[in-house]
C-alpha cells in the first residue's frame, strides 16, 4: 500500500516537472530494448528523464563537459556517463545506461 502511494507521488512529481513551462526534450531509446522502459529524455534545462527500477519515472541532473561527455548525476554520490558517437547516437556507461541509445524524437 505504501509503495503504491509512494510510486504515485513520484509519478506525479515527474509529470509536474515535465509539464512546467515549455522545454524541448530529446528522447533516446536503447537499441534492442523495450521502448516502454528503455528510454531517456534530455530536457534543455539540464534534467534527464528516465525509467527507474520498478518502472518508476525518475529525473536526474546532467551536464555536458567540454569534451562532449554527458555526466548524469544519479544521486549525490553516483554519476554515470554518456558518450556521443554521432548526432543521433549515444553510448551509455555501466551500470545505469549501458548500451547504445538512438535518438527517436524531439518534443517541444
N, C-alpha and C positions, 0 to 999 in steps of 0.2 A: 504494500500500500504506500509506504513512504517513498519507495523507489519510483513508483508511478507518478507521485506528486512532484518529486524532485525532477524527474525527466520532463514533466510538463512545464515546470518553471524554467528549466534550462532551455527548452524549445521556445518558450515564449520570449525569453531574453534574446535568444539568437534571432528570432524573427523580428523583434524590435530593433536590434542592431542593423539588420539588413534592410529594414524599411525606413530608417532615419535618413531623410534627405535623398538626393539623387546621387548615387555613387555608381560609377562604372565597375563592372565585375568581369574578369576574365576567368572562365571556367576551363578546367583541365580534367580529363578522365584518364585513369590508369589503363594502359594498354593491356588488354586481356582481363580486365577487372569487371566487376559488376557496376554498371553506371548508377545504380541506386545508392551504392555506398562508397564506391571508389572514385570520389571526386574532390577537387579543391577549387575554391573560388578566391581569386586575388582581388580585393577591393582597392580602389585608388587611395583610400585613407590609411593604408598600411595594416589592414586587417585581413587575415586569411580565414576563410570559412572552410570547414571540413567535417566529415563524418567521423565521429569518435567511437570509442568502444561502446557496445550496446546499442548501436545505431542512434546515438545522441549527437545532434549537430553541435559542433564546437567552434570557437573562434580564438585566434591567436594573433599576436602582433608579428609583423615581419618587416625586414629592412633589406634593401638591395645594397650590397657592398660595392665599392668602386671597381672590383674585378668582375662584377656581374653576378656573383653568387648571391642567392636569396637565403637569408638566415631567418628561420621561423623560431620564435620564442614560445615553445610549447608550455613551459612553466618557468618560474623564476630560476630554476637550476637545470633546465633541459632545453637544448636547442637542437635543431636539425637543419639540413641544407637542401636546396635545390640548385642544380647547375643547369644553365640554359645551353642546350645543344644546338638549337636553331630558333627561328622566330616562333615556331609552333610547338616546340618540344622541350620538356624539362626532364632531367634525371634526378630522382629523389634518393635521399640517403636513408640507410637502415637506422633505426627500426621503425620510424613513423611513416615515411612516404617512399619506401624503396620501390624502384621500378621506373619505367618510362611513362611520362604523362604527356598527353596530346591535347592541345588547345581545341576546344569544341565550339565555344560561342562567347560572345561578348554582349553583355546586357547593360543598357543604360537605365 
